């Protein structure tokens, strides 16, 4: 992948036919920064894909917990520790919210049960 990036920048450099030394040094500096940014982006993508492979089960669980079925923004970039802490936070909130998930008691069912026992 890096070879393709470098070849792409070489083609761009060959298309520029400026003979001035100052413009060539400026082009070299620009190409250097462009290549550097592309390599940084590729390494960032590799890190995110590795995190996706290693933590796929937790990521699926996090997606299931959220109402829009998406993980929080920036979680993959932060890495494994951030995914585990987010998963733990969701579990804590889920355990706290169990009280709100209870169904109300039905009074007429309790009366019927008490009548049958008599």
C-alpha positions in Angstrom: 0.0 0.0 0.0 2.8 2.4 0.8 4.5 1.7 -2.5 1.3 2.7 -4.3 1.2 6.0 -2.3 4.8 6.8 -3.2 4.3 5.9 -6.9 1.3 8.2 -7.0 3.3 11.1 -5.6 6.1 10.4 -8.1 3.7 10.7 -10.9 2.5 14.0 -9.5 6.0 15.2 -9.2 6.9 14.2 -12.8 4.0 16.2 -14.1 5.4 19.4 -12.7 8.0 20.8 -15.1 9.3 23.7 -13.0 13.1 24.2 -13.5 13.5 26.8 -10.7 15.4 25.4 -7.7 13.2 27.2 -5.2 10.1 25.8 -6.7 11.6 22.3 -6.7 12.5 22.6 -3.0 9.0 23.8 -2.2 7.5 20.9 -4.2 9.8 18.5 -2.4 8.6 19.9 1.0 5.0 19.7 -0.1 5.4 16.1 -1.4 7.2 15.2 1.8 4.3 16.4 3.9 1.7 14.8 1.7 3.5 11.4 1.9 3.9 11.8 5.6 0.2 12.5 6.1 -0.8 9.5 3.9 1.4 7.2 5.9 0.0 8.5 9.1 -3.5 7.9 7.9 -2.7 4.4 6.7 -1.2 3.5 10.1 -4.3 4.9 11.8 -6.5 2.8 9.6 -4.4 -0.3 10.4 -4.7 0.4 14.1 -8.5 0.8 13.9 -8.8 -2.5 11.8 -6.7 -4.3 14.4 -8.9 -3.0 17.2 -12.0 -4.1 15.3 -10.6 -7.6 14.8 -9.5 -8.0 18.4 -12.5 -6.5 20.1 -15.3 -7.5 17.7 -17.5 -9.1 20.5 -17.4 -6.0 22.7 -18.0 -3.7 19.8 -21.1 -5.7 18.8 -22.3 -5.6 22.4 -21.8 -1.8 22.5 -23.7 -1.4 19.3 -26.5 -3.4 20.8 -26.7 -1.2 23.9 -26.9 2.1 22.0 -30.3 3.2 20.6 -28.9 4.1 17.1 -26.9 0.9 16.9 -23.6 2.8 16.5 -20.5 2.9 18.7 -19.5 6.2 20.3 -17.5 8.5 18.0 -13.7 8.2 18.3 -13.9 4.9 20.3 -11.9 2.8 17.7 -9.1 5.4 17.6 -8.7 5.4 21.3 -8.1 1.6 21.4 -8.8 -1.4 23.5 -8.8 0.3 26.9 -11.4 2.8 25.8 -13.6 0.1 24.4 -13.4 -1.9 27.7 -14.2 1.1 29.8 -17.1 2.1 27.6 -18.4 -1.5 27.8 -18.1 -1.4 31.6 -19.9 1.9 31.8 -22.8 0.5 29.7 -23.0 -2.5 32.0 -23.1 -0.3 35.1 -25.8 1.9 33.6 -27.8 -1.2 32.6 -27.7 -2.6 36.1 -28.8 0.7 37.6 -31.6 1.0 35.1 -33.0 -2.5 35.9 -35.3 -0.8 38.5 -37.0 1.2 35.7 -37.4 -1.9 33.5 -39.6 -3.7 36.0 -43.2 -4.2 35.0 -45.8 -2.9 37.4 -47.7 -5.4 39.5 -51.1 -6.2 38.2 -53.5 -6.0 41.1 -56.3 -8.0 39.5 -54.0 -11.0 39.0 -53.0 -11.0 42.6 -56.7 -10.9 43.7 -57.4 -13.9 41.4 -54.5 -15.8 42.9 -55.6 -15.1 46.4 -59.2 -16.2 45.6 -58.0 -19.5 44.2 -56.0 -20.3 47.3 -59.1 -19.9 49.5 
